[in-house]
Every structure is written in structure tokens, then in C-alpha cells.
Amino acid sequence: MTNNSKYYPHLSVDCVLIGYEDDQLKVLLIERADVVSNEKYNDKKLPGRLIYMDEDLDEAAVSVLKEYTGIENAYLKQFKCFGSPGRTSNPKDVRWLENAVNLQIGRLVTVAYMSIVKIGARSNRIDSDYKADWISLKELPDLAFDHNQIISEAIAEVKKLIENDPMILADLLPAKFTALQLRKLYEQIYNKDLDVRNFHKKIKSMKYIVELDEREENVPHRAARYYKFDKKKI
Amino acid sequence: MTNNSKYYPHLSVDCVLIGYEDDQLKVLLIERADVVSNEKYNDKKLPGRLIYMDEDLDEAAVSVLKEYTGIENAYLKQFKCFGSPGRTSNPKDVRWLENAVNLQIGRLVTVAYMSIVKIGARSNRIDSDYKADWISLKELPDLAFDHNQIISEAIAEVKKLIENDPMILADLLPAKFTALQLRKLYEQIYNKDLDVRNFHKKIKSMKYIVELDEREENVPHRAARYYKFDKKKI
């Protein structure tokens, strides 16, 4: 029996954790440090790692989420396996991973998970050991491997999830929110500007969004009305 | 640099090809032959194989589909990666695979694809070399690895696809079909009996299903009306 390495891809999980903060849709990224030609450089990647031989894929993803955010019970959705041989075409990525895991890496296939995370909730303080940061989708740098593509497919998945279950929006917004906040969230998810008037009509048509009698306080502009989600009306 | 085998899962693709024939929802299965204690046995598995080191996952799935059915341009959807360590808990499965590929197999992760296939279309004669058969979902035997579970998750995926795009049903039925044929298809996809009267009302509410002026001919019962899908009305 041969041990022909052409049949030996390495397998990882990567987690796209999506949150909303300061009117920005953000994703959690980890700093990656390496040295090239005696010069140190830093760039960023998704939280993830190779799976262990005795570990279920879902278990691995859950443990990555917990490791980086402290969150234990979030819903993590496996949304796609990324396995193009071109994933390891950048020698920088391969060298970094080979140093990190002390293994020769040929092919690297990753199973991508996503989760909607409340940024700043007491349960998810980011462990500073990892130099992890919430980065706005609008300001994503060039990431390791195909992680830009993975994030963009995760956002497409969020759109599909919201169409089937709009309550996912509630996980991104504060308990009460203004029409402006909701519109900005939509604009980022759908990556386009929305007409203010049409959007107000849209809100009125969403039976699961309830107008409150409350308005903003101490704001330098006309105080906007607050809304909330009504789970019973979904 | 070590070559620690705990980081070496093997990776395969498996294809769930779903078709409809003789009022039965069917899936394409391949015969697997092996010898245990000098006794030959046969059982069945999904079409699939290990991926090659230089091959994209989608490419591997497309080549499996082509190999077994001759189909070149079908829509294949990657729907889930199955990676439980328990997938290789049956020594029979491991021994068969090790013989087939001449490799030691520890962990086996598979990326599952699905496709709706017109059974009997001229382009998809099954190559008899493979002893492949369309087997009714109602008569599925115990399959290799976790292939029963993979099929059941593929059917759940078909339900979701149909909810978003009912034209998928058109790929399963003949160009013109009776209400009975459509109901039997629904009953199998949703795995429950449907009330005949309510189902007729449901058909009337489906704007993309058009009543034809044609009826069955030469049948021993009252000739049923034919219907067809109208792609323009989706």
C-alpha cells in the first residue's frame, strides 16, 4: 500500500463571523505575522485552523468560534467547502502555514462556516492574544488565501438567510433602532444605496417591524423614531 | 518538517443524482463488490471518488457525473461537506476503499453535490461497466459509509430549491403531466400523503402550471387532463 501524497489534501475550517457596530457591517479578522527577506510584515485572515484527525467539522468550527470570541452557543452554519487547487498558489500563504503547523502543505481545502455575532456582548470579548479585530466590510484589505472570496460568499449567504428569516436582522441591530440604522444595514448587505422614501414604505410593509412611541434623545437633529422587531409576527 | 498523518484526511466528492421514473423519485446508485471471509457480497453506494491533487472540487463532481451518466452540462450544486470521523467507523467501508484506491485510509471527508437529472434522456445512458441503477427512494438499502444520510440531506435541499424555484419540478416530470403525476411527485419529495381535493386547489393556485386542452388517451379509467409548466409565469 503506497502513501502517495497526491491524495493528501489538508483540511481546515474557517469562520466568517459577521457583526454590526457603528453603522458598519464588520467581520472578525486575525492578524497574521511573518517574515519575508528579513522584513516583518503583518496581514489578516479569517479565524480558522486545520482540523484534528478525530474531530468533527462542526466541532472544529465551534471550537474556533469559542477560541476567538468566547461565544459557546452561537448558530454556526456550514455554507461552502472551498477547494480550488489555486488556494495555495501564493507562496507567502503556504510558507506561513507550513511554519505555523510544521507540516508540508500541498493542497489546502477549507470548510467555511458563518455566524451572526453581537459585537461587544459580554460573552464575546475578543481574546487579545490573537490580535483579532472587527473590520468593516468597506475597508477589507487583501486577505490571506481566498479569504476575501469566502467573505463575499458568506455575505451572499446572509442575504439568502434574511430572505427566508428576516429576524436575522434583529441579531445585527440593537433592541431598538431608527429607520436610518436599518437602512444603513440593508445598504451594506445589498451593497447599494436605497431611496429614503421607498425605504420608509418598505418598513411599513414589514409586519414584523413595530413602530415604538419612543424617539431619540439629545440629538442635534430632529429626533428619529425608534422601531423594534416583533418575533411573534414573523 | 514532520508528515504527521493525523493531519491527513482523504477527500472525496459524492454525487446525489435525483430523477423521476415510473412515478418514483429515484437516485443513481453504483454497485460495490467485495469479498469478506471468502464470500462475495454486493452492496450499493453513491457515485463518487477521491479527488486528485490538482483538481477543483466542482471539476471532480462534474467528471463523476459525466463518467456515470454521460451528462456534460447539468447544474451540480455543492450542498454540504460531510466530515464526521464516524464516517469510516465501518471496517467494511474502509477495507473496500483501501483496496479500491491502494491507499491507507484514516479519515475520509466528502463534499456532496446534487443534481436533478432526466432519467432516460438520450444524453444520459448509464455506462453498464459501472453496474449503476436508478433506485427508488422508497426502496433504498443500507448504503456504504453515510450515503443514506447524504441522500436524505440532498432531498431536504431539493425541497428548499423547489420553494425558491418551482421550475425544478419541471425537470423531474415529462413535458405534459397529469395532476396525479404531480401529486405523486410532491408526496415523495415531502414524504407524506396529500389530500386529492386540496391538491387540485393547490394546482389552480400555481400560476406557472397551465391546464392543457389535452387528455390522456387509451386509458382504462376516466382520461385525466394534462398540464404543463409555463416558464414565463415564474
Chai-1 contact restraints between the chains, C-beta under 6 A:
chainA,res_idxA,chainB,res_idxB,connection_type,confidence,min_distance_angstrom,max_distance_angstrom,comment,restraint_id
A,M1,B,Q104,contact,1.0,0.0,6.0,A-B,restraint_1
A,K6,B,M53,contact,1.0,0.0,6.0,A-B,restraint_2
A,Y7,B,L50,contact,1.0,0.0,6.0,A-B,restraint_3
A,Y7,B,L103,contact,1.0,0.0,6.0,A-B,restraint_4
A,Y8,B,Y8,contact,1.0,0.0,6.0,A-B,restraint_5
A,P9,B,L11,contact,1.0,0.0,6.0,A-B,restraint_6
A,L11,B,P9,contact,1.0,0.0,6.0,A-B,restraint_7
A,L11,B,V109,contact,1.0,0.0,6.0,A-B,restraint_8
A,L50,B,Y7,contact,1.0,0.0,6.0,A-B,restraint_9
A,M53,B,K6,contact,1.0,0.0,6.0,A-B,restraint_10
A,M53,B,R107,contact,1.0,0.0,6.0,A-B,restraint_11
A,D54,B,P85,contact,1.0,0.0,6.0,A-B,restraint_12
A,D56,B,S84,contact,1.0,0.0,6.0,A-B,restraint_13
A,L57,B,G83,contact,1.0,0.0,6.0,A-B,restraint_14
A,C81,B,C81,contact,1.0,0.0,6.0,A-B,restraint_15
A,C81,B,V111,contact,1.0,0.0,6.0,A-B,restraint_16
A,G83,B,L57,contact,1.0,0.0,6.0,A-B,restraint_17
A,S84,B,D56,contact,1.0,0.0,6.0,A-B,restraint_18
A,P85,B,D54,contact,1.0,0.0,6.0,A-B,restraint_19
A,L103,B,Y7,contact,1.0,0.0,6.0,A-B,restraint_20
A,Q104,B,M1,contact,1.0,0.0,6.0,A-B,restraint_21
A,R107,B,M53,contact,1.0,0.0,6.0,A-B,restraint_22
A,V109,B,L11,contact,1.0,0.0,6.0,A-B,restraint_23
A,V111,B,C81,contact,1.0,0.0,6.0,A-B,restraint_24
